[in-house]
Amino acid sequence: MKRGLSSFDIYVIVAELQELRGSYIDKIYQLNRDELLIRVNNRKTGQKEIIFVRNGELLCTTQKKFVVPEKPSMFAMTLRKYLLNGRISQITQHEFDRIIRMKVKKKAGDFILIFELFANGNIILLNTEGKIILPLIKQRWAHRTLQPHEVYVPPPSQINPFHLNKEKFMDLMKKSKKDLVRTLAVYVNLGGTYAEEICFRAGIDKNTGIQELREESFKKIYVELQKLLDIFKEKKFQPTFVKKEGKTTDILPLPFKSYTESEFVKTGSFSRGLQEFVDVRKTKEKSTYQKKLQKLQRQLLQQRKTIEDFKKKITQKKIEGDTIYLNFQSCQELLHDIVLILEKKEKKEEIEQINKRNIVKNFDPTSNELIVLLQDDQGKTREIELDFRKTVSENAENAYRASKKFQEKLKGAEVAVKNTKNEIKVYEKKVILKKEEREIKKEKQFWFERFRWFISIEGNIVVAGRDAKSNEQVVKKYLKEGDRYVHADIHGAPSCVVKGMDINDKKIPISERTLEEACRFAASYSKAWKQFSEAHVYWVLPEQVSKTPQSGEFLPKGAFVVRGKRNYFKCKLEVAVGEALINDLKKLMGGPLESVKAMSDKYVVLKPGVTKKSVVARKLSNVFHTSAQAIERALPPGDVNIVKAIGFGIK
């Protein structure tokens, strides 16, 4: 199942989960960082049932067998403490959002378990007052904080299509400046899959601009929307597996008319059918960077402890020297008597007499030990070890000398701490980068995201290489009959392929407008960005592109020979970077201004400039809530100037 769960899917899951009301929670396991099992005794069927949850992605019921960890995680232990043997009293969908609330009744009160099934989602346990006991992941945004003891605040409300009357619907539609499918997906909150189905049922091209539609078309779309909503209101679901070439690729609450090239196989339950897409992910071992970071953190703790010990010894030895001088007379008499005793052959009785003195704690010449009890300048009695073979002054100087040695060691230890802190910073950055890389990989990836890419206004996929290796792949693997090859007329430009299909593999023509967009894209992501304000770019047919050089010539990796007529465009260097909604997934897209503008409400326009792109990437990472690394991948290859920011402010 490539697409994520939509609000409609959640609506169906919640409707089917009502059979679990009154059932008791039997076991709770956390399989790995993201996956949770809640085993319940289904009161209706009398069987044990498992609720499988993959954070931010999936929730279904299943009777599959799972290998559970021997030791429960802290999160699992907390859930067990509050929810085990509790009765599920309520399961609801929060407004028309991808959020499920499960209320569990216990003697102590009603606890609520929240499942946020969207990107960067969470699983949160609430107490009887609606405050967070523990979230799976601690998170903070401008409008809400998911941490223990905080009041749970859901994400901002979305449009609920079930509450839209005809007037509100018309008003929402006519305010849009996008095409039909994106307006329905975003403004009416249908999501991409259901928006396309409405367009198909209404018999209107999904790519039609809203401004081009007449009143009759709006009415037709509204009627089809109401028909679809009535199926959900009346719970007339027909859960259906979608198959292509014998492989199950999706599950729908009802057969979609827009899936013209698919086979449908009915199933009894949507939420149980989702178990077909459960593939338990193994928890990965800690990375080398994480292990090194933890080792450095332990080392830092030990170094800090050593520094504290040195500071104590510096003070202690200084006080010992002062105290010895303060008790100079009594120490001198004691040392003088010991010297006389040691000259005698029989000295056992004299040693015993020395040990009886008030000033002496222990005297044992055989082990070279003399510990005395001396009062310091505060009147506090201190134990001090003296060398009975040395004078009082020599003993005091030894104490001062030891204090100075510890001071030197302290300086070395402080330098070591500073070095360790610097190393920790380096490895913290490496761990963060690795985490960001994992998060990028974890998110559902389209095939074209391996390259530079954008979606043209008319829906064509346009891809370009990032280096010699990917240039080779773009042409050899993806340049097919009906596509177009685009290249800037400058050394160091990427090979660019304009596909004659959209993101759903549907064939669409390549227009002059799309070719012009692709040429601007190829120019802006070439080395021309660092040198010029505009560049010449050409496009040719696939059969004009060859890897076979002239006799006696050599083609390096990523280079191709173009033969025959070239069709040129003169292009200004300018790109936009924005957040595009592609099949219900938000993707960061960099490309021509018109293309990004058509798919994004929030974007930034860039031209060649003087600001390092790493600086711009850090600024934009906060705006788009993604890593600076992901932003840099969408930026052109050189310094930039921010010309305009739409949908947000930036400093």
Phi, psi and omega in degrees: 000107186282322184279158175276169177293136178263172177298327176294319178298318178297321178304315181290316180302314181297319179299318181286330181288352180299337179292346179271354178298134183090352179277154182257144178279125187259313182216154175221129178228147170250112185288321179202196186301325189249348191246137186229141174242131174238111181266129182234154173268102184295111184295329184285315184264343183077007181252160174280136182231145179249131169265115179261130180232126169250115188309127176076359187230311195212142170218127180208168174256147185202160172239021177295157176268138180232147173274114185262150181293149180292320181252127180288148176286168178299321180294315179297319180297320179294316178299318179298317182303318186264337190246337183302137182067010175277155181260128178288113185258341184201138173227119184224161172261131178286113183048225175245059183239171180273056182227129177247133177249124177245117180265130182240123184265128174225172181301325182288346181137188180264120176257150183237133176250122183257132174244111178263107189257055175222171181306138184059034179285191186200166170237122189230132175261126180250149176274187185294343181261005181082012177267152183285124172277310178198131172264156174298318180230132175283127183223154178217129173234176180297325187260350181200154180231127179252087179216156179307143177079352177276149174288133181289126177240120179289167176298163178306143184297146177255163175297134176257107183299336179292339182259006183271121170273177186299319183294314180296321179299311181300319182297316179298315183296314187287342177284340185286149174246010182262184176280175188299311186295321180288327178295314179295320182294315187263305186289323181263355175064041177268340187080159187298315185298312182285330177296317179295323179295319178297316178301317182295315182294328179279348179072032181238134180303126184297335182274002180295133177292144182301322182293342181274347185278144176264171181303320181299320180294318178300317180297319181297317179296318181296318180298315180295323177298315180297322178299317179294316180297325180298324178300319180287318179300318182273359178056041177268059183283148174228074184309131189219128172281142175256127182237141174228125181053039177080358182254133178287119184248342185197168171223138183234153177292339178202157180297135179263132179290334182285346178274069189288335185254021183243159175257139181251136175229118184288150177222163188284332186215134178291312184292327176283327179297331180297342180297341177297340184254017177269117172228102188298131182266132179283142177289125181282148176293159178299142180289164177302321180295318179296317179297316179296319180298315179296322177297317178295322179294320176294320178298319180297319178299317180294319179296320179295322177295318179298319178299317178297320178296317179299316181298319179295317182291325177300312180295316183299313182293324177296317179295321179300314179299315179297319183292323178298315178295325180296329180250037188304312186296311182293325179291320181296317179298317181297312182295323178297315180295321180295320179300317179296320181295319184292342179281345181275154176283312179260111186225012183298313182294320180295323178296320179296322179294320177301317183292342179275349180293147181297328184284341186258130173267318179201132175229121181216095183297332180295330178253012178056040183242130172220110179246125183244160179248108184239145178269133178275187184289352177261001181084009181270134180280129181237143174273124181228134179269127179248150172266109187288355177269356181243164180283172178298315181298319180296322178295319179295317180295325176300319180295316179296321180295320178297321178299317180294322179298318179294328176296319177295318178296325179298317179300317179296319180294323179293323176295319179297319178298316179299316179296319179295319178300317178296319177297320180298318178301317180299312183287330174299318178297319180295320179295318179298316179298318178296319179297317179297321178298318179296319180296321178295317181291325182296321180297144181304125184250135171275156184301326186284350181288350176289343183243181164287142186203161165201165177251124182291166180305325182270005172100000180287141173279132177236124181235152178216150179289155177260337181205185183300318182296312181286332172301317179298315182295316182305314183281310185294322186265328191243351177276106184242173176301134182094348177272181177225145178255132182233140182207136175286142184277062182205145177292136179092024178259149180283151169283130187236133181240127175261116183276143176272043179205164179260188185292344178258019178066018177276133182289132176222149181290159176256111184271169176299324180296316179296320179297322179294319177299315181297323179294319177296323178297311181298323180292313186291333180260023175253180179290350176300332181303325183276350190238327189231177174254349176207165182208157175267135181226145179234159172232150179218173177279157182304322183290349178273352184258128184220153175261000182268114181280173173294156181303129178089354180259165180228137178252122177289169179299133179090354180257150181221157176262132176247123182243146177096189184294137176249138181256112190262148168232145173260119191240136172281148181271111181197137176225163171234149176233125182210178182261111182258142178265113182237111182050051177072005179248135177276125181232139177280120185238132174245133182180197179300147183306313184299320182292314180293318180301322182291336185247356187227138172270344184228114181204167180232141181256133186232146173227164177305137184203214187237355181271129180300139184292338176294325178292314179297320181299319179295320178297314184286338180298326177287327181290314185263004177053047177218177184284153176298329179297316180295323179295314182301327180295336181266352183272156178290167188276066179171182179291154188224165167235135175277115182274320186203145174236122182249130176090000179194163175259151179215141180258000000 
